[in-house]
Amino acid sequence: MPYTKNPFPYGISNLEKVVSEDHVFVDKTAYIAKLESTTSFAVFLRPRRFGKSLFASLLEYYYDMRQKNKFQNIFGNYFIGKNPTPLANQYRLLKFDFSGIDTTTNERSYDGFLVNLKTTLITFLILNEFEKPDLKEEIYVQPTPAQVMKAFFEIYRSLTQDKIYLIIDEYDHFTNEILIRDLEEFKLSVSQNGYVRKFYESIKIATQAGLVDRFFITGVSPITLDSVTSGFNIVTHLTNKAEFHDMMGFTEEEVKNLVDLVLEDKSRLPLIMNDLRTYYNGHKFHPEKDYTIYNSDMVLYFLQNFFTNQEYPSEMLDPNIMPDYGKLKKMFEVANWQDNIEVLETMLKNKEIESKLIYQFNFEKGFKRTEFINFLYYLGNLTIKESNEINVPVFKIPNLVIEELYWEYYADVLQNRAELPYEEDKVRPAVLDLARGNEQPFLP
């Protein structure tokens, strides 16, 4: 085994750290040129734990003019380092991350979003050495997100002619949490006069003024996309484009190469790949693709544990995914709970369910069966199996990890309906058997 330390960057989303600490990096840099030639304003959605933040970091180091002296060290061994585009390190890089906002109440959601904007913009001015007196105060005193952005762009225009490359990572993280907690609050925040809508309108104005030349937005679901794209028809939704299918996540060949890097007994490779395929593969984001991709973080979790003693982790399900189970339970309660449970029952009984694919949600039309199925799809709990004879997508559960989460929730539902005492030590093994196709423990 050529590595003296664990080479797998599980949980690391900073590209410079991955490269400088000699971690394995699956080269996705060819997509930079593909993005440039496709659109200036892109939105790309993938489920959690698919490498979105690492890809955003890749773009950050590639386009930020402050990182120019690091270009060769970071990108020299990868495709884009050998084939750079003319726009490399040509922008002032402004990056928002909306994943850490407290959404426990309406007031905290609003205040958290406002503080996030102010902190990010003030940090941007400091890092770019724009030290004109009172700049920070001009931003800090603004009372609303829209006014904060307006003040920032006016300040920026007065300081430089450099264009901005804007990255928003996890654009919908806090709004999805609001949705799960309070549907009406969500509608207000993203409505025509809502503070989230006004924030994106300010970005639209900045693109029209030539201040923001390009942007790349990542997230999980298109539920908040109406706020991003309202009246902003230059936005390109790349999520379901076949040519970007593999931009995040790992292909079968990429996973095989990662395992082979550290596997001592090569004869074990077929069995290990079969197990990884069962637990972590199965995601397809375009019905015409004839192969599926792996959840990258799940694969890295496995390999990080496997590296030490060439043995599987004690739990194939990453413990860090368990908070997702809690969110799964709450998703079923967003609206039309009984109808959502029927979707769950149909899915677990038939192993598939049909629904048209939604590229953008409109809550004025309600949140019904189709919206709920698509919500589960974008969050990674369902995936595209194929299209039926009338070209309507057929969805299925992607892999055993997700199936186990569904069965655990279904066991909770059954237990609560029957008002039975809950004995987790007995229920969990039965649930795992059920996920693997053994229904006997649940039959009379």
C-alpha positions in Angstrom: 0.0 0.0 0.0 1.8 3.2 -1.2 0.1 5.6 1.3 1.5 6.1 4.8 -1.4 8.2 5.9 -5.1 8.1 5.0 -5.4 9.7 1.6 -9.2 10.2 1.5 -10.5 13.7 2.0 -13.8 12.7 3.8 -15.5 15.8 5.1 -13.0 18.3 3.5 -14.5 20.8 1.2 -11.5 23.2 0.7 -9.6 22.4 -2.5 -6.3 23.9 -1.3 -6.4 21.7 1.8 -7.1 18.6 -0.3 -4.2 19.3 -2.6 -1.7 20.6 -0.1 -2.2 17.6 2.3 -1.8 15.1 -0.6 -5.3 13.8 -0.4 -6.8 11.9 -3.4 -8.8 14.3 -5.7 -11.1 12.9 -8.3 -10.4 15.3 -11.2 -13.6 17.2 -12.2 -11.8 20.2 -13.4 -12.7 19.6 -17.1 -16.2 20.8 -16.2 -14.8 24.3 -15.7 -14.3 24.9 -19.4 -17.6 23.2 -20.1 -19.4 25.6 -17.7 -17.7 28.6 -19.3 -18.8 27.6 -22.8 -22.4 26.8 -21.7 -23.5 29.7 -19.6 -22.5 32.7 -17.5 -25.3 32.2 -14.9 -25.7 28.6 -13.7 -27.7 26.8 -11.1 -26.7 23.2 -10.4 -28.6 21.0 -7.8 -27.5 17.7 -6.3 -28.5 15.9 -3.1 -26.6 16.5 0.1 -23.1 14.8 0.4 -22.4 14.9 -3.3 -19.4 17.2 -3.3 -21.1 20.5 -4.0 -19.1 22.5 -1.6 -15.8 21.1 -2.8 -16.8 21.9 -6.4 -17.6 25.5 -5.3 -14.2 25.7 -3.7 -12.7 24.5 -7.0 -14.3 27.4 -8.8 -13.3 29.8 -6.1 -9.6 29.0 -6.4 -9.7 28.9 -10.2 -11.4 32.3 -10.8 -10.3 34.4 -7.8 -7.5 36.9 -8.8 -6.2 36.8 -5.2 -5.3 33.1 -5.7 -3.4 33.5 -9.0 0.0 32.8 -7.4 -1.3 29.4 -6.2 -2.7 28.3 -9.5 0.2 25.9 -10.5 0.4 24.4 -7.0 -3.3 23.7 -6.9 -4.2 22.9 -10.5 -1.0 21.9 -12.1 -1.5 18.2 -12.0 -5.1 18.3 -13.2 -6.9 18.8 -16.5 -7.6 22.5 -16.1 -4.1 23.3 -15.0 -2.8 21.8 -18.3 -5.6 23.4 -20.3 -6.5 26.7 -18.6 -9.2 29.0 -20.0 -8.6 32.8 -20.5 -10.8 33.6 -17.5 -8.6 31.9 -14.9 -8.0 34.2 -11.9 -9.7 37.1 -13.7 -12.4 37.9 -11.1 -13.0 39.3 -7.7 -14.6 36.2 -6.1 -17.6 36.8 -3.9 -18.9 33.6 -2.2 -22.0 33.2 0.0 -22.7 30.0 2.0 -26.2 29.8 3.5 -25.8 26.5 5.3 -25.3 27.8 8.8 -28.3 30.0 9.4 -30.4 29.5 12.4 -34.0 28.8 11.2 -35.7 27.9 14.5 -38.0 30.9 14.4 -39.1 33.5 11.8 -37.1 36.2 13.4 -33.9 34.1 13.7 -34.2 33.1 10.0 -34.4 36.7 8.9 -31.8 38.0 11.3 -29.4 35.1 10.4 -29.8 35.8 6.7 -29.1 39.5 7.2 -26.1 38.9 9.4 -24.7 36.3 6.9 -24.9 38.9 4.1 -23.3 41.6 6.1 -20.5 39.4 7.4 -19.7 38.0 4.0 -19.6 41.3 2.2 -17.5 43.0 4.9 -15.1 40.1 4.8 -14.9 40.4 1.0 -13.9 44.1 1.3 -11.2 43.3 3.8 -9.8 40.4 1.9 -9.6 42.4 -1.3 -8.0 45.3 0.6 -10.7 47.8 0.0 -10.0 49.9 3.1 -11.8 53.1 2.3 -13.0 54.7 5.6 -16.6 53.8 6.7 -17.1 51.1 4.2 -18.0 48.5 6.7 -20.3 50.9 8.6 -22.1 51.7 5.4 -23.0 48.0 5.0 -23.5 47.3 8.6 -26.2 49.9 9.2 -28.5 48.7 6.3 -31.8 47.3 7.7 -32.8 44.8 5.0 -31.0 42.3 2.8 -32.0 44.2 -0.3 -30.6 47.4 1.1 -27.4 45.7 2.2 -26.8 44.4 -1.3 -27.7 47.8 -2.9 -25.2 49.6 -0.6 -22.5 47.0 -1.3 -22.8 47.2 -5.1 -22.7 51.0 -5.0 -19.6 50.9 -2.9 -18.0 48.3 -5.2 -18.7 50.3 -8.3 -16.9 53.3 -6.7 -13.8 51.3 -5.9 -12.9 49.2 -8.9 -13.8 48.1 -12.5 -13.0 44.5 -11.8 -15.9 42.1 -12.5 -17.3 39.8 -9.8 -17.7 36.0 -10.0 -20.5 35.2 -7.5 -20.8 31.8 -5.9 -23.7 30.8 -3.7 -23.2 27.5 -2.0 -26.2 25.7 -0.5 -28.5 28.5 -1.7 -31.6 26.7 -0.4 -30.3 25.2 2.8 -32.0 27.6 5.2 -35.1 28.0 3.1 -35.6 24.2 3.0 -35.4 24.2 6.8 -38.0 26.9 6.9 -40.2 24.9 4.6 -40.0 21.9 6.8 -40.8 24.0 9.9 -43.4 26.4 8.6 -44.9 26.3 5.1 -46.5 29.7 5.4 -43.3 31.4 6.6 -41.5 29.8 3.6 -44.1 31.2 1.2 -43.7 34.7 2.7 -39.9 34.7 2.6 -39.8 33.7 -1.1 -42.9 35.6 -2.3 -42.8 38.6 -4.5 -42.1 40.9 -1.6 -40.2 38.4 0.5 -36.7 39.1 1.7 -35.2 36.1 -0.2 -36.7 37.3 -3.5 -35.5 40.8 -2.9 -31.9 39.5 -2.4 -31.9 37.8 -5.7 -33.5 40.8 -7.4 -30.5 42.8 -6.3 -28.1 40.3 -7.9 -30.2 40.5 -11.1 -29.7 44.3 -11.1 -25.9 43.9 -10.5 -25.6 41.5 -13.5 -27.5 44.0 -15.7 -25.1 46.8 -14.5 -22.1 44.6 -15.4 -20.9 44.3 -11.9 -21.6 40.5 -11.5 -20.3 38.9 -14.7 -20.9 35.3 -13.8 -22.4 33.3 -11.0 -22.7 29.7 -10.0 -25.3 28.6 -7.5 -25.5 25.2 -5.8 -28.2 23.7 -3.8 -30.4 20.6 -3.2 -33.9 21.4 -4.5 -35.5 23.8 -6.9 -38.1 24.8 -4.4 -36.6 28.3 -3.9 -35.6 28.7 -7.6 -38.6 30.8 -8.4 -37.0 33.5 -6.2 -33.7 33.2 -8.1 -35.2 33.2 -11.6 -38.2 35.4 -11.4 -37.8 37.9 -14.2 -34.3 36.6 -14.6 -34.5 34.5 -17.7 -30.7 34.3 -18.4 -30.3 31.7 -15.6 -29.4 28.3 -16.9 -30.6 25.3 -14.9 -27.9 22.6 -15.5 -29.1 20.0 -13.0 -30.9 17.8 -15.5 -28.5 18.3 -18.4 -27.0 15.0 -19.6 -23.6 16.6 -20.3 -23.3 17.6 -16.6 -24.6 14.4 -15.2 -21.2 13.3 -13.7 -20.0 16.7 -12.6 -20.5 15.7 -8.9 -20.7 12.3 -7.4 -18.5 9.4 -8.5 -18.8 7.1 -11.5 -18.3 3.3 -11.2 -14.8 3.6 -12.7 -13.8 6.5 -10.4 -14.9 4.4 -7.3 -13.1 1.3 -8.6 -9.9 3.4 -9.0 -10.2 4.8 -5.5 -10.6 1.3 -4.0 -7.8 -0.1 -6.0 -5.4 2.7 -4.7 -5.4 1.2 -1.2 -6.7 -2.4 -1.6 -4.0 -4.8 -0.6 -5.7 -8.1 -1.7 -6.8 -7.3 -5.2 -8.9 -10.5 -5.4 -11.4 -8.8 -3.1 -12.1 -6.0 -5.5 -15.2 -7.5 -7.2 -16.9 -8.3 -3.9 -16.1 -4.9 -2.4 -17.4 -3.1 -5.5 -20.6 -5.1 -5.4 -21.2 -4.1 -1.8 -20.4 -0.4 -2.5 -22.8 -0.6 -5.5 -25.6 -1.9 -3.3 -25.1 0.7 -0.5 -24.0 3.9 -2.2 -24.7 3.7 -5.9 -27.9 4.1 -7.8 -28.4 7.8 -8.4 -29.4 8.9 -11.9 -30.3 12.5 -12.9 -31.2 12.0 -16.5 -33.5 9.4 -17.9 -31.5 8.7 -21.0 -28.3 7.8 -19.0 -27.6 4.1 -19.0 -25.6 4.2 -15.8 -25.8 5.6 -12.3 -23.4 7.4 -10.0 -22.3 7.0 -6.4 -22.8 9.3 -3.4 -19.2 10.6 -3.1 -19.2 11.4 0.6 -20.5 7.9 1.4 -17.7 6.3 -0.7 -15.1 8.4 1.0 -16.6 7.5 4.4 -16.2 3.8 3.6 -12.7 4.2 2.3 -11.4 6.3 5.1 -12.5 3.5 7.5 -11.3 0.7 5.2 -7.8 2.2 4.8 -6.7 1.5 8.4 -7.1 -2.3 8.6 -8.6 -3.3 5.2 -12.0 -4.0 6.9 -15.5 -2.6 6.4 -16.7 0.1 8.9 -18.9 -1.3 11.6 -21.8 0.6 10.1 -22.1 1.0 6.3 -24.5 3.9 7.0 -22.4 6.9 7.9 -23.5 8.1 11.3 -23.3 11.7 10.0 -26.3 10.9 7.7 -28.6 10.3 10.6 -29.6 13.9 10.9 -30.9 13.4 7.4 -33.3 10.8 8.8 -34.8 13.4 11.1 -35.3 15.7 8.1 -36.8 12.8 6.1 -39.4 12.4 8.9 -40.2 16.1 8.8 -40.5 16.2 5.0 -43.5 13.9 5.2 -45.3 16.4 7.4 -44.7 19.5 5.1 -48.3 19.3 3.7 -50.9 16.6 2.9 -49.4 14.2 5.4 -51.8 11.3 4.6 -51.2 11.6 0.9 -47.4 11.6 1.5 -47.7 8.5 3.5 -49.6 6.8 0.7 -46.6 7.8 -1.6 -44.3 6.1 0.9 -46.5 3.0 1.0 -46.7 2.8 -2.8 -43.0 3.2 -3.2 -42.1 0.5 -0.7 -44.6 -1.9 -2.0 -44.0 -1.5 -5.7 -40.4 -0.4 -5.5 -41.1 2.4 -8.0 -43.5 5.3 -8.6 -44.3 7.4 -11.6 -44.5 11.2 -11.7 -43.6 14.0 -14.1 -40.3 15.8 -13.4 -40.6 19.3 -12.0 -37.7 21.8 -12.8 -39.1 24.6 -10.7 -41.8 24.6 -7.9 -44.6 27.1 -7.7 -46.3 27.1 -4.3 -49.2 29.1 -5.6 -50.3 25.8 -7.2 -50.0 23.9 -4.0 -47.7 21.2 -2.7 -49.3 17.9 -3.8 -48.3 14.4 -4.7 -46.2 15.4 -7.7 -44.4 18.1 -5.8 -43.7 15.8 -2.9 -42.3 13.0 -5.1 -40.0 15.5 -6.8 -38.9 16.9 -3.5 -37.8 13.4 -2.4 -36.0 13.1 -5.8 -34.0 16.3 -5.5 -33.1 15.5 -1.9 -31.6 12.1 -3.1 -34.3 9.9 -1.5 -35.6 8.8 -4.9 -33.8 8.6 -8.2 -34.8 8.2 -11.9 -35.1 4.6 -12.9 -36.3 5.1 -16.5 -39.1 6.7 -18.5 -42.3 4.9 -19.2 -44.0 4.4 -22.6 -45.4 8.0 -22.5 -42.1 9.5 -21.5 -43.0 10.1 -17.8 -40.1 9.4 -15.4 -40.3 6.3 -13.2 -38.6 6.9 -9.8 -37.1 4.3 -7.4 -35.2 4.2 -4.2 -31.5 4.6 -5.2 -29.7 2.2 -2.8 -29.8 0.3 0.5 -28.7 3.2 2.7 -31.8 5.3 1.6 -34.0 2.2 1.7 -33.1 1.6 5.3 -34.0 5.2 6.2 -37.4 4.8 4.6 -38.1 1.5 6.4 -37.1 3.0 9.7 -39.5 5.8 9.2 -42.3 3.4 8.0 -41.7 1.4 11.2 -42.2 4.6 13.2 -45.4 5.4 11.4 -46.8 1.9 12.0 -45.7 2.0 15.6 -47.3 5.3 16.3 -50.6 4.4 14.5 -50.9 1.2 16.6 -49.7 3.0 19.8 -47.3 0.2 20.4 -44.4 0.4 22.8 -41.2 1.1 20.9 -38.2 -1.2 21.5 -35.4 0.0 19.3 -33.1 -2.9 19.9 -35.8 -5.3 18.6 -37.2 -3.0 15.8 -33.9 -2.0 14.2 -32.8 -5.6 13.2 -36.3 -6.3 11.8 -36.2 -3.1 9.8 -32.9 -4.0 8.3 -34.3 -7.4 7.4 -37.3 -5.7 5.8 -35.1 -3.4 3.8 -33.3 -6.4 2.4 -36.6 -8.0 1.3 -37.6 -10.1 4.4 -41.1 -9.0 5.3 -41.8 -11.9 7.7 -41.0 -9.9 11.0 -43.8 -7.5 10.1 -46.5 -10.0 9.1 -49.1 -11.5 11.5 
